Amino acid sequence: MKKYLSFIIATLFPIISIYAFETPFFTGHAGFIGDFTSNSSSNDFDPAFFSAGYFGGQINFLDTLVFRTEFSIKTNDLLGNDIFRTPEGTSSIFKIQELSGTYKLSTARLTHYFSLFYGEYEPIGSDIFLQRQCGIQEISSPLTETWQGTNGSSINHFYGGGLSYVMRFEQPIALGAYLYKNYDAYYEEHSLNMDLRIAGAFPMFIFDASSGVGLPSGSTEGTMEDYVLIVREASFHGGFNFLIGNSSEPISVLTQIGFSDVILAPGKKNPKNDIDKAWDEFYFLFEPRINLRQLSFALTFFNIPYSKIQTGDYEYVQEPMGINANVYTRYFHLGDLNYTIGMHATLTLSDRAMKRAIHEGVWKRNFYISPYAKFPVYGGVLSSSLSINCTQLFKFNQNWFSNIDYRLGFRSQF
């Protein structure tokens, strides 16, 4: 993938030089969170501290050319070693979340966007595409909040490099086509992907839908030799993200559903493993919301792929499948400032993928409570949360503190 990243950078820099004498408009954003708990593998209290953060920016030239960058970093336990004595003993992951350049062309009734990108670019499930194309406010679920960038949660596994074309109508409707190459973990090789997308925002209905096909490198070997095109296997992926109602209405419903790695291989002898894999990557979230004058409530039914939970990016989701209740208010006053306070209560049903839980009867129920608060500080937002695994805590094990996570984070735009 390095050569594709080099190609994108080499392509973007000459374009930037063309606009070098124009006055650009720059905006930036950043976020950082620290997570303090006790190491669950220890018998006694063993303090552990993890951190994650992101930073990025956008440069806009005459509302015609837009360059975006975003990077994230995540560390292992900073207290596990003496970081001042052996800093190389503490590993971290540095990731390019997005590197993109977009050229905007406006005609009489249409607006065209031509983009070259690398990273996790406007993934389905995130509402970043709707925000950019339709100008909506954030609609994603607070339950799936992450500290790995502005995208938040995504339905499909999407990380690659390529190009896209989006056509925006006078009405708040956008159509998109994507061609990109990524690494397919299922095949353990690179894959060429082609996706189509449609999104729209109306007063009582907002939607974003995408579907695509991936062709692993090995499945097309021999193309243009004996045949024009050879496809031995193909993987399909897709997602649907829609909100009925809006934030100003008393009742609204958010629904997200999608899948990854649905394999079509006519010549394969044992397709059962492919079916099991598709179930493992099934994503579902259904969230009715009630907004009263000063109090809000959301009930969320979710199934998030286990592979996504393993990354540890989610703040309030520790296990793949369950039910969550979120009660909060944005109108808690201290002085002249409004604060947000609330609490998540989550009943998880399994610590593994849905297919294994249903067919093998592997159920592991846990009940979590997560009180949280958000405070406006110095032009940003300070977030504080405490997650407690009540089921395990009340077993009164010696290392009881491992069932408690305290997180403190800060987000800002500038």
JODA-V863585 format. One record per residue. N is the residue number from 0. RES is the residue in one letter. PSI is psi in whole degrees, -180 to 180 (NA if undefined). OMEGA is omega as a letter, one per 20 degrees, with the letter a starting at -180 (NA if undefined). Layout:
# JODA-V863585
{{N | RES | PSI | OMEGA} {N | RES | PSI | OMEGA}}
This chain:
# JODA-V863585
{{0 | M | -17 | a} {1 | K | -38 | a} {2 | K | -30 | r} {3 | Y | -39 | r} {4 | L | -42 | r} {5 | S | -39 | r} {6 | F | -43 | a} {7 | I | -45 | r} {8 | I | -43 | a} {9 | A | -28 | r} {10 | T | -38 | a} {11 | L | -36 | a} {12 | F | -43 | r} {13 | P | -34 | r} {14 | I | -40 | r} {15 | I | -40 | a} {16 | S | -28 | r} {17 | I | -35 | a} {18 | Y | 14 | a} {19 | A | -29 | a} {20 | F | 0 | r} {21 | E | 156 | r} {22 | T | 111 | a} {23 | P | 160 | r} {24 | F | 123 | a} {25 | F | 136 | r} {26 | T | 150 | a} {27 | G | 167 | r} {28 | H | 154 | a} {29 | A | 157 | r} {30 | G | 149 | r} {31 | F | 142 | r} {32 | I | 144 | r} {33 | G | 141 | a} {34 | D | 116 | a} {35 | F | 128 | r} {36 | T | -164 | r} {37 | S | 143 | a} {38 | N | 118 | a} {39 | S | -18 | a} {40 | S | -6 | r} {41 | S | 153 | r} {42 | N | -29 | a} {43 | D | 175 | r} {44 | F | 122 | a} {45 | D | 94 | a} {46 | P | 139 | r} {47 | A | 142 | a} {48 | F | 120 | r} {49 | F | 152 | r} {50 | S | 155 | r} {51 | A | 155 | r} {52 | G | 171 | r} {53 | Y | 158 | r} {54 | F | 149 | a} {55 | G | 179 | a} {56 | G | 169 | a} {57 | Q | 131 | r} {58 | I | 125 | a} {59 | N | 120 | r} {60 | F | 107 | r} {61 | L | 28 | a} {62 | D | 25 | a} {63 | T | -40 | a} {64 | L | 126 | a} {65 | V | 129 | r} {66 | F | 133 | a} {67 | R | 140 | r} {68 | T | 146 | r} {69 | E | 134 | a} {70 | F | 151 | r} {71 | S | 157 | r} {72 | I | 143 | r} {73 | K | 134 | a} {74 | T | 159 | r} {75 | N | -170 | a} {76 | D | 115 | a} {77 | L | -17 | r} {78 | L | -1 | a} {79 | G | -24 | r} {80 | N | 167 | r} {81 | D | 96 | a} {82 | I | -21 | r} {83 | F | -25 | a} {84 | R | -41 | a} {85 | T | 72 | a} {86 | P | -25 | r} {87 | E | -13 | r} {88 | G | -13 | r} {89 | T | 111 | a} {90 | S | 155 | r} {91 | S | 161 | r} {92 | I | 119 | r} {93 | F | 129 | a} {94 | K | 139 | r} {95 | I | 109 | r} {96 | Q | -42 | r} {97 | E | 135 | r} {98 | L | 112 | a} {99 | S | 155 | r} {100 | G | 133 | a} {101 | T | 129 | r} {102 | Y | 128 | a} {103 | K | 129 | r} {104 | L | 121 | a} {105 | S | 133 | r} {106 | T | -168 | a} {107 | A | -49 | a} {108 | R | 2 | a} {109 | L | 153 | r} {110 | T | 130 | a} {111 | H | 138 | r} {112 | Y | 120 | r} {113 | F | 122 | a} {114 | S | 146 | r} {115 | L | 129 | a} {116 | F | 162 | r} {117 | Y | 140 | r} {118 | G | -150 | r} {119 | E | 89 | a} {120 | Y | 109 | r} {121 | E | 57 | a} {122 | P | 151 | r} {123 | I | 141 | a} {124 | G | -37 | r} {125 | S | 152 | r} {126 | D | 15 | a} {127 | I | -34 | r} {128 | F | -44 | r} {129 | L | -36 | r} {130 | Q | -42 | a} {131 | R | -39 | a} {132 | Q | -32 | a} {133 | C | -3 | r} {134 | G | 29 | a} {135 | I | 165 | r} {136 | Q | 167 | a} {137 | E | 133 | r} {138 | I | -5 | a} {139 | S | 161 | a} {140 | S | 132 | r} {141 | P | -22 | r} {142 | L | -34 | a} {143 | T | 22 | r} {144 | E | 137 | r} {145 | T | 171 | r} {146 | W | 36 | r} {147 | Q | 13 | r} {148 | G | -175 | a} {149 | T | -16 | a} {150 | N | -39 | a} {151 | G | -147 | a} {152 | S | 148 | r} {153 | S | 154 | a} {154 | I | -49 | a} {155 | N | 161 | r} {156 | H | 106 | a} {157 | F | 116 | r} {158 | Y | 113 | a} {159 | G | -169 | a} {160 | G | 140 | a} {161 | G | -151 | a} {162 | L | 160 | a} {163 | S | 158 | r} {164 | Y | 128 | r} {165 | V | 133 | r} {166 | M | 122 | a} {167 | R | 126 | a} {168 | F | 172 | r} {169 | E | -41 | r} {170 | Q | 159 | a} {171 | P | 64 | r} {172 | I | 138 | r} {173 | A | 140 | r} {174 | L | 139 | a} {175 | G | 151 | r} {176 | A | 137 | a} {177 | Y | 140 | r} {178 | L | 118 | a} {179 | Y | 163 | r} {180 | K | 135 | r} {181 | N | -179 | r} {182 | Y | 121 | a} {183 | D | 110 | a} {184 | A | -28 | a} {185 | Y | -44 | a} {186 | Y | -13 | a} {187 | E | 44 | r} {188 | E | 170 | a} {189 | H | 155 | a} {190 | S | 140 | r} {191 | L | 127 | a} {192 | N | 144 | r} {193 | M | 120 | a} {194 | D | 150 | r} {195 | L | 149 | a} {196 | R | 146 | r} {197 | I | 137 | a} {198 | A | 154 | r} {199 | G | 157 | r} {200 | A | 119 | r} {201 | F | 167 | a} {202 | P | -38 | a} {203 | M | 13 | a} {204 | F | 124 | r} {205 | I | 132 | a} {206 | F | 157 | r} {207 | D | 117 | a} {208 | A | 142 | a} {209 | S | 147 | r} {210 | S | 151 | a} {211 | G | 174 | a} {212 | V | 142 | r} {213 | G | 136 | r} {214 | L | 104 | r} {215 | P | 149 | a} {216 | S | -41 | a} {217 | G | -25 | a} {218 | S | -18 | a} {219 | T | 12 | a} {220 | E | 131 | a} {221 | G | -7 | r} {222 | T | 141 | a} {223 | M | 10 | r} {224 | E | -72 | r} {225 | D | -24 | a} {226 | Y | 156 | r} {227 | V | -42 | a} {228 | L | 130 | r} {229 | I | 126 | r} {230 | V | 108 | a} {231 | R | -35 | r} {232 | E | 153 | r} {233 | A | 145 | r} {234 | S | 138 | a} {235 | F | 147 | r} {236 | H | 157 | a} {237 | G | 166 | r} {238 | G | 154 | a} {239 | F | 127 | a} {240 | N | 115 | a} {241 | F | 150 | r} {242 | L | 125 | r} {243 | I | 123 | a} {244 | G | -170 | r} {245 | N | 176 | a} {246 | S | -20 | r} {247 | S | -9 | r} {248 | E | 151 | r} {249 | P | -32 | a} {250 | I | 135 | r} {251 | S | 161 | a} {252 | V | 124 | r} {253 | L | 132 | r} {254 | T | 132 | r} {255 | Q | 133 | r} {256 | I | 142 | a} {257 | G | 176 | a} {258 | F | 158 | r} {259 | S | 153 | r} {260 | D | 47 | r} {261 | V | 111 | a} {262 | I | 134 | r} {263 | L | 109 | a} {264 | A | 88 | a} {265 | P | -32 | a} {266 | G | 3 | a} {267 | K | 137 | a} {268 | K | -35 | a} {269 | N | 87 | a} {270 | P | -4 | a} {271 | K | -40 | r} {272 | N | -34 | r} {273 | D | -38 | r} {274 | I | -43 | r} {275 | D | -40 | r} {276 | K | -41 | r} {277 | A | -41 | r} {278 | W | -38 | r} {279 | D | -28 | a} {280 | E | 17 | r} {281 | F | 131 | a} {282 | Y | 132 | a} {283 | F | 136 | r} {284 | L | 126 | r} {285 | F | 120 | a} {286 | E | 96 | r} {287 | P | 142 | a} {288 | R | 142 | r} {289 | I | 125 | r} {290 | N | 111 | r} {291 | L | -172 | a} {292 | R | -47 | a} {293 | Q | 11 | a} {294 | L | 140 | r} {295 | S | 150 | a} {296 | F | 139 | r} {297 | A | 136 | r} {298 | L | 120 | a} {299 | T | 127 | r} {300 | F | 126 | a} {301 | F | 151 | r} {302 | N | 109 | a} {303 | I | 132 | a} {304 | P | 139 | a} {305 | Y | -34 | r} {306 | S | -30 | r} {307 | K | -37 | r} {308 | I | -37 | a} {309 | Q | -26 | a} {310 | T | -22 | r} {311 | G | 18 | a} {312 | D | -23 | a} {313 | Y | 140 | r} {314 | E | -34 | a} {315 | Y | 0 | r} {316 | V | 115 | a} {317 | Q | -20 | a} {318 | E | 156 | a} {319 | P | -37 | a} {320 | M | 137 | r} {321 | G | -166 | a} {322 | I | 136 | a} {323 | N | 139 | r} {324 | A | 131 | a} {325 | N | 119 | r} {326 | V | 129 | a} {327 | Y | 164 | r} {328 | T | 140 | r} {329 | R | 9 | a} {330 | Y | 35 | r} {331 | F | 119 | a} {332 | H | 134 | r} {333 | L | 107 | a} {334 | G | -132 | a} {335 | D | 4 | a} {336 | L | 147 | r} {337 | N | 135 | r} {338 | Y | 155 | r} {339 | T | 125 | r} {340 | I | 149 | a} {341 | G | -174 | r} {342 | M | 136 | r} {343 | H | 136 | r} {344 | A | 119 | a} {345 | T | 127 | r} {346 | L | 112 | r} {347 | T | 147 | a} {348 | L | -21 | a} {349 | S | 148 | r} {350 | D | 13 | r} {351 | R | -177 | a} {352 | A | 158 | a} {353 | M | -41 | a} {354 | K | -45 | a} {355 | R | -39 | a} {356 | A | -41 | a} {357 | I | -50 | a} {358 | H | -28 | a} {359 | E | -4 | r} {360 | G | 30 | r} {361 | V | 92 | a} {362 | W | 135 | r} {363 | K | 95 | a} {364 | R | 135 | r} {365 | N | 148 | r} {366 | F | 124 | a} {367 | Y | 143 | r} {368 | I | 141 | a} {369 | S | 85 | r} {370 | P | 147 | a} {371 | Y | 162 | r} {372 | A | 149 | r} {373 | K | 131 | a} {374 | F | 134 | r} {375 | P | 123 | a} {376 | V | 122 | r} {377 | Y | 47 | r} {378 | G | 4 | r} {379 | G | -165 | a} {380 | V | 124 | r} {381 | L | 125 | a} {382 | S | 136 | r} {383 | S | 134 | r} {384 | S | 154 | r} {385 | L | 118 | r} {386 | S | 128 | a} {387 | I | 123 | r} {388 | N | 94 | a} {389 | C | -36 | a} {390 | T | -47 | a} {391 | Q | -33 | a} {392 | L | -42 | a} {393 | F | 6 | r} {394 | K | -10 | r} {395 | F | 46 | r} {396 | N | 163 | a} {397 | Q | -42 | r} {398 | N | 61 | a} {399 | W | -25 | a} {400 | F | -17 | r} {401 | S | -12 | r} {402 | N | 10 | a} {403 | I | 130 | r} {404 | D | 127 | r} {405 | Y | 129 | a} {406 | R | 140 | r} {407 | L | 123 | a} {408 | G | 166 | a} {409 | F | 132 | r} {410 | R | 146 | r} {411 | S | 149 | r} {412 | Q | 142 | a} {413 | F | NA | NA}}
